[in-house]
């Protein structure tokens, strides 16, 4: 009889979140009223050692994903907020219960949506970071340049 035992070694992540950009996909959509929208779907990997990511439905006004949009105008990139009101911050779902301190490794997708009328630009990129419930801020990462065609 052969008996074997092994332990699974879990990765060690620090309590501060860490993000890694994966992709950005621009596409067109419509809102509930049929108005045209421009959407940038950001995908990134999220790592957090103590799992305290997201606020969920209990506190929907507590943002934990923060982004800044840069648009190309006359060949130079500018902050979108220089031209229109820009609120591209979001609330992530709470991935673990408050008393569950296990690490998180997750692929996250966020759709950043603007009305085509208020976002007449065709070339942009996104800079973004996350904040956990303890207030720890991740590194900042940026997307590739996206072009709406």
C-alpha positions in Angstrom: 0.0 0.0 0.0 1.3 3.4 -1.0 0.2 6.4 1.0 0.9 9.9 -0.1 0.2 13.2 1.5 0.7 16.7 0.2 -0.1 20.2 1.3 -1.4 22.8 -1.1 0.7 25.9 -0.7 -1.4 29.0 -1.2 0.2 32.1 -2.7 1.0 34.9 -0.3 -0.3 38.3 -1.2 0.2 41.5 0.8 -2.9 43.1 2.4 -2.7 46.0 -0.1 -4.5 45.2 -3.3 -2.5 44.8 -6.5 -3.9 45.1 -10.1 -2.5 44.1 -13.5 -4.1 45.4 -16.7 -5.3 42.6 -19.1 -7.3 44.3 -21.8 -9.5 47.2 -23.0 -12.1 46.7 -25.6 -14.1 49.6 -27.1 -17.6 49.0 -28.4 -20.9 50.7 -29.0 -24.1 50.0 -27.2 -27.5 51.5 -26.4 -29.1 52.5 -23.1 -32.7 51.5 -22.1 -34.1 54.4 -24.2 -32.2 53.5 -27.3 -29.6 56.3 -27.0 -26.2 55.4 -28.4 -23.3 54.8 -25.9 -19.6 54.3 -26.1 -18.3 51.6 -23.8 -14.8 50.7 -22.7 -14.6 47.3 -21.2 -11.6 47.2 -18.9 -10.3 43.7 -17.8 -7.7 43.4 -15.0 -6.4 40.9 -12.5 -6.9 41.8 -8.9 -4.9 40.3 -6.0 -5.5 41.0 -2.3 -4.0 39.2 0.6 -6.8 39.7 3.1 -9.8 39.6 0.8 -11.4 42.9 1.9 -12.3 44.0 -1.6 -15.7 45.6 -2.5 -18.5 47.2 -0.6 -21.4 45.5 -2.4 -25.1 46.5 -2.2 -24.9 47.6 1.4 -23.0 50.8 0.6 -23.4 51.5 -3.1 -22.0 55.0 -2.8 -18.7 53.7 -1.5 -16.5 53.6 -4.5 -13.5 51.2 -4.7 -12.7 51.3 -8.4 -11.3 54.7 -9.5 -10.5 55.6 -13.1 -9.3 58.6 -15.1 -10.1 58.8 -18.8 -7.6 60.5 -21.2 -8.9 61.4 -24.6 -6.9 62.4 -27.7 -7.7 65.8 -29.1 -5.6 67.5 -31.8 -2.9 64.7 -31.4 -2.4 65.1 -27.7 -3.9 63.2 -24.7 -5.9 65.3 -22.2 -7.9 64.5 -19.1 -11.5 63.9 -20.1 -12.6 65.9 -17.1 -11.1 69.0 -18.7 -13.9 68.8 -21.3 -16.9 67.0 -19.7 -18.1 65.9 -16.2 -16.3 62.7 -15.6 -17.5 60.2 -13.0 -16.0 56.8 -13.9 -15.7 55.5 -10.4 -17.6 52.3 -9.5 -18.5 50.1 -6.5 -17.1 46.5 -6.8 -19.1 43.7 -5.4 -18.1 42.4 -1.9 -16.2 39.2 -2.8 -15.7 37.9 0.8 -17.6 38.3 4.0 -16.1 40.8 6.5 -14.9 38.0 8.8 -13.3 35.9 5.9 -9.7 36.9 5.5 -8.7 34.6 2.7 -6.7 36.0 -0.2 -8.4 37.0 -3.5 -7.2 36.4 -7.0 -9.8 37.5 -9.5 -10.3 38.6 -13.0 -12.4 41.8 -13.0 -14.3 43.4 -15.9 -15.8 46.9 -15.7 -17.7 48.6 -18.4 -17.1 52.4 -18.4 -20.0 53.9 -20.3 -20.6 57.3 -21.8 -23.4 58.7 -24.0 -22.1 59.1 -27.5 -23.4 62.7 -27.5 -21.4 63.7 -24.5 -18.3 61.6 -25.5 -17.6 62.6 -29.2 -14.0 61.4 -28.9 -12.8 58.3 -30.7 -9.3 57.7 -29.1 -8.8 57.2 -25.4 -7.1 55.3 -22.6 -7.9 54.6 -19.0 -5.8 54.9 -15.9 -7.2 53.1 -12.8 -6.7 51.8 -9.3 -8.7 50.1 -6.6 -9.1 50.7 -2.8 -10.0 48.0 -0.3 -12.3 48.3 2.7 -9.4 49.1 5.0 -8.4 52.0 2.8 -5.4 50.4 1.2 -4.8 51.7 -2.3 -3.5 49.5 -5.1 -0.9 50.4 -7.7 -2.2 52.4 -10.6 -2.3 50.8 -14.0 -3.3 52.0 -17.5 -5.0 50.5 -20.5 -3.8 50.4 -24.0 -5.1 53.2 -26.3 -8.5 52.3 -27.6 -10.1 53.6 -30.8 -13.8 53.7 -31.4 -14.4 52.8 -35.1 
